[in-house]
Amino acid sequence: QLQASGGGSVQAGDSLRLSCVVSGRTFSSYAMGWFRQSPGKEREFVASITSGGSSRYSADSVRGRFTISRDNAKNTVYLQMNSLKPEDTAVYYCARSRSWFGATTQNEYDVWGQGTLVTVSS
């Protein structure tokens, strides 16, 4: 139901845009989020956006570099990642929230994509 894409291998300082296409007719009713998991670490919150796109939240580690957005007409949520750092290397997951306003905790999300790998080399 959630198909993430856009990952790849880049150099530090480069940019990538991740996309997540969501199947179904209720996309615009739910907040969406991006999480990531680095090797040997737990999955962590990256960013979320409310159902209508009016409010966005991001983790301190990515604020000012990553931007979440959505296009409800295309059932797609994006994560624009600029000024990438080696510590951004991870598998990135998109997820659908249980509500319209979203959250930073994983248990508030009930549908998850398969993940897309981002590798940033120095």
Disulfide bonds with the S-S distance in Angstrom:
Cys20-Cys94 2.03
